[in-house]
């Protein structure tokens, strides 16, 4: 089951409050890259 951005952010905030921003940014980059790959595959 995929993890939502909201759930990921909440987990990071609890597990690593001092690193949440950097980890969220990395996760966002990965979400974007996945969307690009899916778009290219569909397109």
C-alpha positions, 0 to 999 in steps of 0.5 A: 500500500502506498504511503501518502505524503501526509502520513510520511510527513507525520512519521518523519516529524515523530521519528526525526523532528530535527530532520523533517524538512530535509527528509520531506524535501527528498521525499517530494523529489522522489514523488515528482520523479515517480510522476515523471516516470509514470507520465513518460510511460503513459505518454 
